[in-house]
């Protein structure tokens, strides 16, 4: 089958819907498989339901879950078979007719159409497939609103930003014949970039943004980052950078890619060192993210693998830390930026702290000096 065939399939997954909201499970599982292929975990077209799959699925699920969504990776592992490109291999005595849900006793492994597996082995093609998956989230405004709240924006700011993207900014583009639907219906990151560049050139945008003290620019900036997160744009670029580095051996590439994806020894070392979320103490490590203190792109390869350049954090704190809304003193006390509008929503309060090791301090100093948005 052609790549276009699979792109269309990925854009139109059969997903459970409730209250106008689609379950993210199939999207999370496909993103998981592509990441594990790129990381070298899946070198054969044989997908076992193991801990690596569960951990990476949880990473994506934390980003996409809404309402009553439950972290149940076994469900998409089974139900993706209905899409036509995902297949199951059964143990002796079991088959499709007598197996109605995932069971380790019944199901040996999953596998993809061989053409699709081959496409997923290309980081460039994987980016196209990941971008296609975003199209399944019909209610991007609600996801955007939740994303804003998760990074500490107030309900008022979230409402203003969603309204600006779906309303005024979309209308200005429509007025000059550039757009026929709200910008929130554009589900491709690449397409959004083109519209973003165009609207920033419009006189109407410049005038209204100036009057609004930069509110429309801020809304665009945040929506840009939101779509980039959905499509994993930064991660994909970093993985391509590692793969194209001719100075690295294949083993070194595999280790670095695992680290960038929050897998492998780097994550294991952080779990061993912290035991749970470094700040809150939350101990379900399946739901925690391995975060670099000094960002990946600003680190050399030694720093990227250094466990002291890492924190284990719950998802909302990980995002706030990455964006510079919070940082930490050398004694481990949390620093909350004035730009974090609703820290209580993230479970943050003055006086929270963690035990800092001496080796953490240079990395924390970098984060405070370069990323922290300030009091």
C-alpha beads as a LAMMPS data file, in Angstrom:
LAMMPS data file: protein, C-alpha beads

375 atoms
374 bonds

1 atom types
1 bond types

-500.0 500.0 xlo xhi
-500.0 500.0 ylo yhi
-500.0 500.0 zlo zhi

Masses

1 110.0

Atoms # bond

1 1 1 0.000 0.000 0.000
2 1 1 1.108 3.585 -0.611
3 1 1 2.073 6.065 2.096
4 1 1 -1.000 8.114 1.138
5 1 1 -3.184 5.097 1.962
6 1 1 -1.777 4.868 5.483
7 1 1 -1.881 8.636 6.033
8 1 1 -5.600 8.562 5.239
9 1 1 -6.065 5.567 7.544
10 1 1 -4.257 7.371 10.361
11 1 1 -6.382 10.478 9.840
12 1 1 -9.611 8.497 10.116
13 1 1 -9.207 5.975 12.919
14 1 1 -12.306 4.301 14.321
15 1 1 -12.359 5.709 17.850
16 1 1 -14.815 5.522 20.737
17 1 1 -16.680 8.784 21.318
18 1 1 -18.482 10.036 24.403
19 1 1 -19.966 13.504 24.948
20 1 1 -18.377 14.674 21.698
21 1 1 -14.907 13.578 22.861
22 1 1 -12.839 10.865 21.200
23 1 1 -10.800 8.382 23.213
24 1 1 -7.065 8.900 22.579
25 1 1 -6.002 5.291 23.131
26 1 1 -5.410 4.198 19.522
27 1 1 -3.482 7.369 18.743
28 1 1 -1.305 6.870 21.835
29 1 1 -0.547 3.256 20.897
30 1 1 0.480 4.126 17.335
31 1 1 2.683 6.977 18.559
32 1 1 4.216 4.537 21.038
33 1 1 5.058 1.989 18.350
34 1 1 6.661 4.610 16.100
35 1 1 8.798 5.891 18.975
36 1 1 9.959 2.393 19.915
37 1 1 10.859 1.646 16.306
38 1 1 12.905 4.846 16.092
39 1 1 14.579 4.031 19.415
40 1 1 15.644 0.602 18.185
41 1 1 13.382 -1.329 20.574
42 1 1 11.413 -2.774 17.664
43 1 1 13.748 -4.017 14.960
44 1 1 11.377 -6.743 13.797
45 1 1 7.709 -6.473 12.905
46 1 1 6.713 -8.023 16.208
47 1 1 5.103 -5.834 18.890
48 1 1 4.943 -7.477 22.297
49 1 1 2.815 -6.004 25.063
50 1 1 5.744 -5.340 27.395
51 1 1 6.785 -2.671 29.891
52 1 1 8.422 -0.460 27.260
53 1 1 5.099 -0.278 25.405
54 1 1 3.175 0.444 28.604
55 1 1 5.578 3.180 29.731
56 1 1 5.638 5.008 26.407
57 1 1 1.864 4.701 26.073
58 1 1 1.484 6.310 29.514
59 1 1 3.696 9.197 28.374
60 1 1 1.319 10.023 25.537
61 1 1 -1.825 9.216 27.493
62 1 1 -0.930 11.828 30.110
63 1 1 -0.916 14.439 27.333
64 1 1 -4.142 13.448 25.585
65 1 1 -6.426 12.064 28.301
66 1 1 -9.555 13.986 29.218
67 1 1 -12.391 13.471 31.662
68 1 1 -12.905 9.821 32.515
69 1 1 -10.305 8.407 30.109
70 1 1 -8.457 5.501 31.735
71 1 1 -4.867 4.443 31.147
72 1 1 -5.593 1.045 29.581
73 1 1 -2.991 0.309 26.863
74 1 1 -4.242 -3.266 26.534
75 1 1 -7.453 -1.989 24.902
76 1 1 -5.917 -0.329 21.811
77 1 1 -3.360 -3.147 21.591
78 1 1 -6.351 -5.426 20.949
79 1 1 -8.836 -3.138 19.190
80 1 1 -6.430 -1.675 16.620
81 1 1 -6.943 -4.931 14.724
82 1 1 -10.160 -3.389 13.422
83 1 1 -8.212 -0.794 11.426
84 1 1 -6.966 -3.317 8.875
85 1 1 -3.235 -2.621 9.197
86 1 1 -2.712 -3.961 12.760
87 1 1 -2.809 -7.715 13.231
88 1 1 -2.649 -10.130 16.162
89 1 1 -0.794 -13.412 16.477
90 1 1 -2.494 -15.862 18.849
91 1 1 -1.145 -18.620 21.053
92 1 1 -2.073 -22.197 20.229
93 1 1 -5.724 -22.883 20.977
94 1 1 -6.820 -19.269 20.540
95 1 1 -7.965 -17.266 17.555
96 1 1 -9.936 -14.164 16.622
97 1 1 -13.271 -15.902 17.127
98 1 1 -12.724 -16.984 20.732
99 1 1 -10.719 -13.929 21.884
100 1 1 -12.843 -10.845 22.582
101 1 1 -10.343 -8.732 24.529
102 1 1 -6.628 -8.581 25.297
103 1 1 -5.315 -11.548 27.241
104 1 1 -1.656 -12.491 27.599
105 1 1 -2.802 -16.107 27.635
106 1 1 -4.440 -15.714 24.229
107 1 1 -2.375 -13.097 22.365
108 1 1 1.311 -13.592 21.626
109 1 1 2.134 -10.331 19.839
110 1 1 0.855 -7.768 17.338
111 1 1 2.324 -6.928 13.953
112 1 1 1.729 -4.345 11.230
113 1 1 1.355 -4.498 7.479
114 1 1 4.963 -4.923 6.386
115 1 1 4.757 -1.810 4.193
116 1 1 3.608 0.262 7.176
117 1 1 6.365 -1.141 9.385
118 1 1 8.909 -0.196 6.717
119 1 1 7.488 3.338 6.513
120 1 1 7.732 3.689 10.294
121 1 1 11.447 2.890 10.136
122 1 1 12.004 6.228 8.402
123 1 1 12.055 9.185 10.789
124 1 1 10.913 11.450 7.948
125 1 1 7.917 9.285 7.061
126 1 1 7.087 8.768 10.744
127 1 1 6.736 12.524 11.091
128 1 1 4.100 12.487 8.339
129 1 1 2.233 9.664 10.049
130 1 1 2.374 11.359 13.457
131 1 1 1.061 14.569 11.946
132 1 1 -1.806 12.586 10.398
133 1 1 -2.830 11.179 13.780
134 1 1 -3.627 14.664 15.118
135 1 1 -6.567 14.789 12.688
136 1 1 -8.416 12.316 14.911
137 1 1 -8.859 14.862 17.673
138 1 1 -11.961 16.611 16.363
139 1 1 -12.285 18.833 19.407
140 1 1 -8.922 20.601 19.304
141 1 1 -10.320 23.699 21.092
142 1 1 -11.126 21.608 24.181
143 1 1 -7.724 19.916 24.070
144 1 1 -6.054 23.322 23.697
145 1 1 -8.001 24.712 26.638
146 1 1 -6.998 21.754 28.821
147 1 1 -3.374 22.067 27.688
148 1 1 -3.391 25.735 28.733
149 1 1 -4.838 24.894 32.141
150 1 1 -2.262 22.123 32.558
151 1 1 0.588 24.628 32.144
152 1 1 -0.923 26.933 34.754
153 1 1 -2.943 29.400 32.695
154 1 1 -6.119 30.742 34.278
155 1 1 -9.563 29.807 33.008
156 1 1 -9.968 33.390 31.755
157 1 1 -6.723 33.317 29.770
158 1 1 -7.543 29.893 28.324
159 1 1 -10.950 31.159 27.197
160 1 1 -9.389 34.258 25.613
161 1 1 -6.719 32.272 23.745
162 1 1 -9.183 29.673 22.426
163 1 1 -11.543 32.448 21.342
164 1 1 -8.745 34.332 19.603
165 1 1 -7.630 31.293 17.586
166 1 1 -11.107 30.046 16.718
167 1 1 -12.643 33.505 16.262
168 1 1 -10.765 36.709 15.466
169 1 1 -7.581 35.240 13.972
170 1 1 -9.562 32.777 11.839
171 1 1 -11.857 35.594 10.680
172 1 1 -8.943 37.821 9.641
173 1 1 -7.530 35.022 7.510
174 1 1 -10.968 34.359 6.011
175 1 1 -11.407 38.050 5.168
176 1 1 -8.343 37.959 2.897
177 1 1 -9.336 34.660 1.297
178 1 1 -6.702 32.548 3.041
179 1 1 -8.954 30.322 5.149
180 1 1 -12.398 28.762 4.710
181 1 1 -12.759 27.162 8.147
182 1 1 -11.738 28.029 11.704
183 1 1 -8.029 27.663 12.377
184 1 1 -8.883 25.059 15.018
185 1 1 -10.073 22.781 12.185
186 1 1 -6.558 22.789 10.713
187 1 1 -5.082 19.680 12.274
188 1 1 -1.721 19.585 10.533
189 1 1 1.168 21.299 12.301
190 1 1 2.806 22.093 8.963
191 1 1 -0.359 23.707 7.579
192 1 1 -0.800 25.728 10.757
193 1 1 2.721 27.142 10.407
194 1 1 1.827 28.512 6.981
195 1 1 -1.335 30.170 8.286
196 1 1 0.521 31.523 11.313
197 1 1 3.154 33.161 9.124
198 1 1 0.449 34.681 6.911
199 1 1 -1.694 36.128 9.703
200 1 1 1.298 37.755 11.391
201 1 1 1.824 39.740 8.185
202 1 1 -1.714 41.180 8.164
203 1 1 -2.146 44.833 9.149
204 1 1 -5.365 43.954 11.004
205 1 1 -3.478 41.469 13.162
206 1 1 -0.680 43.932 13.921
207 1 1 -3.107 46.703 14.908
208 1 1 -5.341 44.519 17.075
209 1 1 -2.372 42.765 18.673
210 1 1 -0.855 46.120 19.617
211 1 1 -4.138 47.293 21.135
212 1 1 -4.505 44.011 22.979
213 1 1 -0.990 44.226 24.446
214 1 1 0.222 41.155 22.594
215 1 1 -2.695 38.878 23.450
216 1 1 -3.145 37.613 19.881
217 1 1 0.584 36.908 19.502
218 1 1 0.514 35.032 22.797
219 1 1 -2.477 32.978 21.657
220 1 1 -0.681 32.052 18.421
221 1 1 2.537 31.203 20.262
222 1 1 0.720 28.901 22.650
223 1 1 -1.333 27.210 19.928
224 1 1 1.888 26.677 17.964
225 1 1 3.465 24.943 20.972
226 1 1 0.282 22.953 21.602
227 1 1 0.258 21.509 18.065
228 1 1 4.010 20.905 18.253
229 1 1 3.439 18.869 21.414
230 1 1 0.676 16.852 19.758
231 1 1 2.891 16.072 16.769
232 1 1 6.077 15.598 18.844
233 1 1 7.896 18.006 16.513
234 1 1 10.846 18.782 18.796
235 1 1 11.407 15.145 19.722
236 1 1 11.351 14.070 16.081
237 1 1 13.887 16.745 15.142
238 1 1 16.196 15.728 17.981
239 1 1 16.013 12.058 16.981
240 1 1 16.872 12.950 13.375
241 1 1 19.842 14.951 14.655
242 1 1 21.185 11.931 16.517
243 1 1 20.601 9.580 13.586
244 1 1 22.511 11.860 11.195
245 1 1 25.523 12.346 13.510
246 1 1 28.316 10.432 11.766
247 1 1 30.590 10.666 14.817
248 1 1 28.332 8.351 16.827
249 1 1 28.327 4.563 16.712
250 1 1 25.032 2.727 16.269
251 1 1 25.130 1.749 19.946
252 1 1 25.668 5.361 21.003
253 1 1 22.811 6.475 18.763
254 1 1 20.476 3.917 20.316
255 1 1 21.388 5.022 23.847
256 1 1 20.893 8.712 23.032
257 1 1 17.576 8.139 21.267
258 1 1 16.287 6.082 24.186
259 1 1 17.281 8.919 26.503
260 1 1 15.519 11.530 24.361
261 1 1 12.354 9.443 24.375
262 1 1 12.460 9.075 28.144
263 1 1 13.280 5.378 27.871
264 1 1 16.292 3.215 28.608
265 1 1 18.970 3.632 31.246
266 1 1 18.433 7.378 31.755
267 1 1 14.854 6.830 32.892
268 1 1 15.820 3.779 34.963
269 1 1 18.526 5.774 36.744
270 1 1 16.069 8.574 37.548
271 1 1 13.548 6.102 38.940
272 1 1 16.280 4.571 41.094
273 1 1 17.538 7.982 42.244
274 1 1 14.212 9.725 42.930
275 1 1 11.821 6.834 43.583
276 1 1 8.887 9.010 42.531
277 1 1 8.119 12.561 41.479
278 1 1 11.024 14.645 42.796
279 1 1 8.658 17.413 43.927
280 1 1 5.363 15.798 44.938
281 1 1 6.609 12.339 45.892
282 1 1 3.980 10.651 43.694
283 1 1 5.282 7.101 43.290
284 1 1 3.499 5.534 40.308
285 1 1 6.506 5.682 37.993
286 1 1 4.460 4.605 34.953
287 1 1 2.852 8.061 35.011
288 1 1 6.069 10.036 35.605
289 1 1 8.235 11.690 32.957
290 1 1 12.024 11.678 32.787
291 1 1 12.841 15.353 32.271
292 1 1 16.192 16.970 31.507
293 1 1 17.057 19.975 33.693
294 1 1 19.369 21.499 31.111
295 1 1 17.402 20.937 27.886
296 1 1 18.454 18.245 25.462
297 1 1 19.231 20.669 22.660
298 1 1 21.497 22.765 24.860
299 1 1 23.379 19.784 26.303
300 1 1 26.350 17.850 24.988
301 1 1 26.092 14.070 24.721
302 1 1 27.657 13.530 28.144
303 1 1 25.178 15.909 29.776
304 1 1 22.284 14.256 27.959
305 1 1 23.105 10.934 29.625
306 1 1 24.005 12.331 33.060
307 1 1 21.401 11.229 35.602
308 1 1 22.090 14.377 37.639
309 1 1 20.745 16.371 34.687
310 1 1 17.372 14.749 35.237
311 1 1 14.245 15.042 37.320
312 1 1 11.371 12.584 37.547
313 1 1 8.179 14.662 37.446
314 1 1 4.427 14.335 37.082
315 1 1 3.267 15.451 33.633
316 1 1 1.959 18.932 34.479
317 1 1 5.078 19.879 36.454
318 1 1 7.262 18.493 33.666
319 1 1 5.578 20.818 31.174
320 1 1 5.745 23.848 33.501
321 1 1 9.441 23.137 34.146
322 1 1 10.245 22.732 30.436
323 1 1 8.523 26.039 29.647
324 1 1 10.303 27.904 32.453
325 1 1 7.236 28.625 34.576
326 1 1 8.924 26.962 37.543
327 1 1 12.524 26.363 38.566
328 1 1 14.408 25.448 41.737
329 1 1 17.023 27.022 43.970
330 1 1 20.248 25.194 44.791
331 1 1 18.591 24.106 48.019
332 1 1 15.693 22.582 46.068
333 1 1 13.015 25.150 46.890
334 1 1 10.499 25.693 44.111
335 1 1 10.548 29.055 42.316
336 1 1 7.203 30.010 40.762
337 1 1 7.196 32.556 37.946
338 1 1 4.753 35.445 38.006
339 1 1 3.689 34.301 34.536
340 1 1 2.248 31.071 35.947
341 1 1 -1.297 32.292 36.479
342 1 1 -2.767 29.380 38.439
343 1 1 -0.020 27.448 40.256
344 1 1 -2.575 25.874 42.586
345 1 1 -4.100 24.053 39.603
346 1 1 -0.768 22.271 39.164
347 1 1 -0.621 21.424 42.855
348 1 1 2.159 23.963 43.451
349 1 1 2.544 25.973 46.612
350 1 1 5.255 28.126 48.124
351 1 1 7.745 26.182 50.205
352 1 1 7.685 22.957 48.182
353 1 1 11.172 21.525 47.765
354 1 1 13.247 18.423 47.139
355 1 1 16.662 17.170 48.181
356 1 1 19.278 18.517 45.780
357 1 1 22.484 16.613 45.120
358 1 1 25.682 18.571 44.613
359 1 1 25.848 17.326 41.025
360 1 1 22.363 18.744 40.277
361 1 1 23.377 22.311 41.076
362 1 1 25.164 23.304 37.824
363 1 1 22.176 22.108 35.812
364 1 1 19.693 23.890 38.075
365 1 1 21.791 27.046 37.762
366 1 1 21.563 26.812 33.984
367 1 1 17.796 26.350 34.134
368 1 1 17.332 29.371 36.407
369 1 1 19.584 31.559 34.289
370 1 1 18.358 30.599 30.838
371 1 1 14.834 29.156 31.031
372 1 1 13.132 30.502 34.148
373 1 1 10.719 33.298 33.221
374 1 1 11.304 35.207 36.467
375 1 1 9.310 36.424 39.448

Bonds

1 1 1 2
2 1 2 3
3 1 3 4
4 1 4 5
5 1 5 6
6 1 6 7
7 1 7 8
8 1 8 9
9 1 9 10
10 1 10 11
11 1 11 12
12 1 12 13
13 1 13 14
14 1 14 15
15 1 15 16
16 1 16 17
17 1 17 18
18 1 18 19
19 1 19 20
20 1 20 21
21 1 21 22
22 1 22 23
23 1 23 24
24 1 24 25
25 1 25 26
26 1 26 27
27 1 27 28
28 1 28 29
29 1 29 30
30 1 30 31
31 1 31 32
32 1 32 33
33 1 33 34
34 1 34 35
35 1 35 36
36 1 36 37
37 1 37 38
38 1 38 39
39 1 39 40
40 1 40 41
41 1 41 42
42 1 42 43
43 1 43 44
44 1 44 45
45 1 45 46
46 1 46 47
47 1 47 48
48 1 48 49
49 1 49 50
50 1 50 51
51 1 51 52
52 1 52 53
53 1 53 54
54 1 54 55
55 1 55 56
56 1 56 57
57 1 57 58
58 1 58 59
59 1 59 60
60 1 60 61
61 1 61 62
62 1 62 63
63 1 63 64
64 1 64 65
65 1 65 66
66 1 66 67
67 1 67 68
68 1 68 69
69 1 69 70
70 1 70 71
71 1 71 72
72 1 72 73
73 1 73 74
74 1 74 75
75 1 75 76
76 1 76 77
77 1 77 78
78 1 78 79
79 1 79 80
80 1 80 81
81 1 81 82
82 1 82 83
83 1 83 84
84 1 84 85
85 1 85 86
86 1 86 87
87 1 87 88
88 1 88 89
89 1 89 90
90 1 90 91
91 1 91 92
92 1 92 93
93 1 93 94
94 1 94 95
95 1 95 96
96 1 96 97
97 1 97 98
98 1 98 99
99 1 99 100
100 1 100 101
101 1 101 102
102 1 102 103
103 1 103 104
104 1 104 105
105 1 105 106
106 1 106 107
107 1 107 108
108 1 108 109
109 1 109 110
110 1 110 111
111 1 111 112
112 1 112 113
113 1 113 114
114 1 114 115
115 1 115 116
116 1 116 117
117 1 117 118
118 1 118 119
119 1 119 120
120 1 120 121
121 1 121 122
122 1 122 123
123 1 123 124
124 1 124 125
125 1 125 126
126 1 126 127
127 1 127 128
128 1 128 129
129 1 129 130
130 1 130 131
131 1 131 132
132 1 132 133
133 1 133 134
134 1 134 135
135 1 135 136
136 1 136 137
137 1 137 138
138 1 138 139
139 1 139 140
140 1 140 141
141 1 141 142
142 1 142 143
143 1 143 144
144 1 144 145
145 1 145 146
146 1 146 147
147 1 147 148
148 1 148 149
149 1 149 150
150 1 150 151
151 1 151 152
152 1 152 153
153 1 153 154
154 1 154 155
155 1 155 156
156 1 156 157
157 1 157 158
158 1 158 159
159 1 159 160
160 1 160 161
161 1 161 162
162 1 162 163
163 1 163 164
164 1 164 165
165 1 165 166
166 1 166 167
167 1 167 168
168 1 168 169
169 1 169 170
170 1 170 171
171 1 171 172
172 1 172 173
173 1 173 174
174 1 174 175
175 1 175 176
176 1 176 177
177 1 177 178
178 1 178 179
179 1 179 180
180 1 180 181
181 1 181 182
182 1 182 183
183 1 183 184
184 1 184 185
185 1 185 186
186 1 186 187
187 1 187 188
188 1 188 189
189 1 189 190
190 1 190 191
191 1 191 192
192 1 192 193
193 1 193 194
194 1 194 195
195 1 195 196
196 1 196 197
197 1 197 198
198 1 198 199
199 1 199 200
200 1 200 201
201 1 201 202
202 1 202 203
203 1 203 204
204 1 204 205
205 1 205 206
206 1 206 207
207 1 207 208
208 1 208 209
209 1 209 210
210 1 210 211
211 1 211 212
212 1 212 213
213 1 213 214
214 1 214 215
215 1 215 216
216 1 216 217
217 1 217 218
218 1 218 219
219 1 219 220
220 1 220 221
221 1 221 222
222 1 222 223
223 1 223 224
224 1 224 225
225 1 225 226
226 1 226 227
227 1 227 228
228 1 228 229
229 1 229 230
230 1 230 231
231 1 231 232
232 1 232 233
233 1 233 234
234 1 234 235
235 1 235 236
236 1 236 237
237 1 237 238
238 1 238 239
239 1 239 240
240 1 240 241
241 1 241 242
242 1 242 243
243 1 243 244
244 1 244 245
245 1 245 246
246 1 246 247
247 1 247 248
248 1 248 249
249 1 249 250
250 1 250 251
251 1 251 252
252 1 252 253
253 1 253 254
254 1 254 255
255 1 255 256
256 1 256 257
257 1 257 258
258 1 258 259
259 1 259 260
260 1 260 261
261 1 261 262
262 1 262 263
263 1 263 264
264 1 264 265
265 1 265 266
266 1 266 267
267 1 267 268
268 1 268 269
269 1 269 270
270 1 270 271
271 1 271 272
272 1 272 273
273 1 273 274
274 1 274 275
275 1 275 276
276 1 276 277
277 1 277 278
278 1 278 279
279 1 279 280
280 1 280 281
281 1 281 282
282 1 282 283
283 1 283 284
284 1 284 285
285 1 285 286
286 1 286 287
287 1 287 288
288 1 288 289
289 1 289 290
290 1 290 291
291 1 291 292
292 1 292 293
293 1 293 294
294 1 294 295
295 1 295 296
296 1 296 297
297 1 297 298
298 1 298 299
299 1 299 300
300 1 300 301
301 1 301 302
302 1 302 303
303 1 303 304
304 1 304 305
305 1 305 306
306 1 306 307
307 1 307 308
308 1 308 309
309 1 309 310
310 1 310 311
311 1 311 312
312 1 312 313
313 1 313 314
314 1 314 315
315 1 315 316
316 1 316 317
317 1 317 318
318 1 318 319
319 1 319 320
320 1 320 321
321 1 321 322
322 1 322 323
323 1 323 324
324 1 324 325
325 1 325 326
326 1 326 327
327 1 327 328
328 1 328 329
329 1 329 330
330 1 330 331
331 1 331 332
332 1 332 333
333 1 333 334
334 1 334 335
335 1 335 336
336 1 336 337
337 1 337 338
338 1 338 339
339 1 339 340
340 1 340 341
341 1 341 342
342 1 342 343
343 1 343 344
344 1 344 345
345 1 345 346
346 1 346 347
347 1 347 348
348 1 348 349
349 1 349 350
350 1 350 351
351 1 351 352
352 1 352 353
353 1 353 354
354 1 354 355
355 1 355 356
356 1 356 357
357 1 357 358
358 1 358 359
359 1 359 360
360 1 360 361
361 1 361 362
362 1 362 363
363 1 363 364
364 1 364 365
365 1 365 366
366 1 366 367
367 1 367 368
368 1 368 369
369 1 369 370
370 1 370 371
371 1 371 372
372 1 372 373
373 1 373 374
374 1 374 375
